[in-house]
């Protein structure tokens, strides 16, 4: 059997620990020659440790190194996970900020576009009054009063409410005109000629949609969901 000195090297097997304990126990039981016994116990301890086979010492060292490697691997894994989570949080925060900025920019652009559209709108008084109007003439008025950006939404509602007939009347409810205002006399707020002037009706309808839904397209969104506005 190959033996190596392990003086000063902290390694032991179950057999060595048991034997050393026995030696120390005998030594502690003697009251005389304490110094001599201590020296003998120390010598015995060294001798017993020296008796540990080299293979077992290698196993202990290997186990220790393996444990150290496992600990280092666990620490590295935890650090990598922490870094990945931090990077993910940072990326999510940046994405949210970018999305918010884009939404704010889009809102500003939409507001500017709507403001420009409103400033370019014609007024009901800009049109000469006639005894009657064709559907094409009424639609042309609407395009100029409502504005190109909102006309399609406005048209969708008018088409379903009155078919662009500014004299359309519902005898059962009292709804009247392009917008089927209920009652029709509501439109007097836009002009006394509300019964015969489609431009006045268009102006009233546009004001109503803007005040209640923000725009004709907002009114059209509501109409699609509820079949009324």
C-alpha positions in Angstrom: 0.0 0.0 0.0 1.4 3.5 -0.9 1.5 5.9 2.0 2.2 9.6 2.0 2.8 12.1 4.8 -0.2 14.4 5.5 1.3 16.3 8.4 -0.4 19.7 8.4 -3.0 18.6 5.7 -6.6 18.6 7.0 -7.9 15.3 5.7 -9.3 12.3 7.5 -11.3 9.2 6.9 -13.9 7.7 9.2 -11.4 5.1 10.4 -8.7 7.8 11.2 -11.2 10.0 13.1 -12.4 7.0 15.2 -8.9 5.9 16.1 -7.7 9.4 16.9 -10.7 9.8 19.2 -9.9 6.6 21.0 -6.3 7.7 21.6 -7.4 11.1 22.8 -9.9 9.5 25.1 -7.3 7.3 26.7 -5.0 10.3 27.1 -7.7 12.4 28.8 -8.4 9.6 31.3 -4.9 9.7 32.8 -3.9 12.3 35.3 -0.2 11.6 35.5 2.4 12.1 32.8 0.0 14.5 31.0 2.7 16.1 28.9 4.2 12.8 27.9 0.7 11.5 26.9 0.0 14.6 24.9 3.2 14.1 23.0 2.4 10.5 22.4 -1.2 11.3 21.3 0.1 13.9 18.8 2.6 11.4 17.5 -0.1 8.7 17.2 -2.4 11.2 15.5 0.2 12.0 12.9 1.0 8.3 12.4 -2.7 7.4 12.0 -3.3 10.3 9.5 -0.2 9.1 7.6 -1.8 5.7 7.4 -4.7 7.1 5.2 -4.3 5.6 1.8 -3.3 8.0 -1.0 -6.3 7.0 -3.0 -8.7 8.2 -0.3 -6.8 11.4 0.0 -7.2 12.0 -3.7 -11.0 11.3 -3.5 -11.3 13.9 -0.7 -9.4 16.4 -2.7 -11.5 15.6 -5.9 -14.7 15.9 -3.9 -13.6 19.3 -2.6 -12.6 20.6 -6.0 -15.9 19.3 -7.5 -17.9 21.1 -4.7 -15.9 24.3 -5.4 -16.6 24.0 -9.1 -20.3 23.4 -8.5 -20.5 26.5 -6.2 -18.7 28.6 -8.8 -21.1 27.3 -11.5 -24.1 28.1 -9.4 -22.9 31.6 -8.7 -22.1 32.2 -12.4 -25.6 30.9 -13.4 -27.3 33.2 -10.8 -25.3 36.2 -12.0 -26.1 35.4 -15.7 -29.8 35.1 -14.8 -29.8 38.4 -12.9 -28.1 40.1 -15.9 -30.6 38.7 -18.3 -33.5 39.8 -16.2 -32.1 43.3 -15.8 -31.5 43.5 -19.6 -35.1 42.3 -20.2 -36.5 45.0 -17.8 -34.4 47.6 -19.5 -35.5 46.5 -23.0 -39.2 46.5 -21.9 -38.9 50.0 -20.4 -37.3 51.3 -23.6 -40.0 49.7 -25.7 -42.7 51.2 -23.5 -41.1 54.6 -23.7 -40.8 54.3 -27.5 -44.4 53.2 -27.8 -45.6 56.1 -25.6 -43.5 58.6 -27.6 -44.9 57.2 -30.9 -48.5 57.4 -29.6 -47.9 61.0 -28.4 -46.5 61.9 -31.8 -49.4 60.3 -33.6 -51.9 62.1 -31.4 -50.2 65.5 -32.1 -50.1 64.8 -35.8 -53.8 63.8 -35.7 -54.7 66.9 -33.7 -52.8 69.1 -36.1 -54.5 67.4 -39.1 -57.9 67.8 -37.6 -57.2 71.5 -36.8 -56.1 72.1 -40.3 -59.1 70.4 -41.6 -61.4 72.5 -39.4 -59.7 75.7 -40.5 -60.2 74.7 -44.1 -63.9 74.0 -43.6 -66.5 76.1 -45.4 -69.4 77.6 -43.5 -73.1 77.1 -44.2 -73.4 80.7 -45.1 -70.8 80.2 -47.9 -73.4 78.6 -50.1 -76.2 80.4 -52.0 -79.6 79.2 -51.1 -81.8 77.5 -53.7 -85.3 76.2 -53.9 -84.0 72.6 -54.1 -80.8 70.7 -54.2 -79.7 67.5 -55.9 -77.9 64.7 -54.0 -74.7 65.6 -55.7 -75.0 69.2 -54.6 -75.7 68.2 -51.0 -72.7 65.9 -51.0 -70.5 68.6 -52.4 -71.5 70.9 -49.6 -70.8 68.3 -47.1 -67.3 67.7 -48.4 -66.5 71.4 -48.1 -68.1 71.9 -44.7 -67.0 68.6 -43.1 -63.5 68.4 -44.7 -62.0 65.7 -46.8 -60.4 63.9 -43.8 -63.8 63.2 -42.1 -66.2 63.2 -45.0 -66.2 59.5 -45.6 -67.3 58.8 -42.0 -69.8 61.6 -42.1 -71.2 60.2 -45.4 -71.5 56.6 -44.0 -73.9 58.0 -41.3 -75.9 60.2 -43.5 -76.4 57.4 -46.1 -77.9 55.2 -43.4 -79.9 57.9 -41.7 -81.5 59.6 -44.7 -80.0 58.5 -47.9 -78.8 62.1 -48.4 -82.3 63.4 -48.5 -82.3 66.7 -46.7 -86.1 66.6 -46.6 -86.4 63.1 -45.1 -89.0 62.9 -42.4 -90.0 60.2 -40.0 -93.7 60.7 -39.2 -93.7 58.4 -36.2 -90.7 59.9 -34.4 -90.4 63.4 -35.7 -86.8 62.9 -36.9 -85.9 65.1 -39.8 -83.3 65.9 -42.4 -80.0 64.5 -43.4 -79.0 63.7 -39.9 -82.5 62.6 -38.8 -82.3 65.0 -35.9 -84.8 64.3 -33.2 -86.7 66.5 -33.0 -85.8 68.3 -36.2 -86.2 71.6 -34.5 -82.8 71.0 -32.7 -81.1 72.1 -35.9 -82.5 75.7 -35.4 -79.3 76.2 -33.3 -77.4 76.2 -36.6 -79.8 78.3 -38.6 -83.5 79.2 -38.9 -83.6 77.7 -42.4 -82.9 74.2 -41.1 -85.9 72.7 -42.9 -84.9 73.8 -46.4 -81.1 74.4 -46.3 -78.9 71.2 -46.4 -75.9 73.3 -45.6 -77.5 74.3 -42.2 -78.3 70.7 -41.5 -74.7 69.6 -42.3 -73.3 72.3 -40.1 -75.6 71.2 -37.2 -74.7 67.5 -37.7 -71.0 68.2 -37.8 -71.1 70.3 -34.6 -73.1 67.5 -32.9 -70.6 64.8 -33.9 -67.6 66.9 -32.9 -69.0 67.8 -29.5 -70.3 64.3 -28.6 -67.8 62.0 -30.3 -64.9 64.1 -31.1 -65.3 63.9 -34.9 -67.5 62.3 -37.5 -65.2 59.2 -37.5 -65.7 58.9 -33.8 -69.5 59.1 -34.4 -69.2 56.5 -37.1 -67.3 54.1 -34.8 -70.1 54.4 -32.3 -72.8 54.0 -35.0 -71.2 50.7 -36.2 -71.3 49.4 -32.7 -74.9 50.6 -31.8 -76.7 51.3 -35.1 -77.4 54.8 -33.9 -75.4 57.8 -32.8 
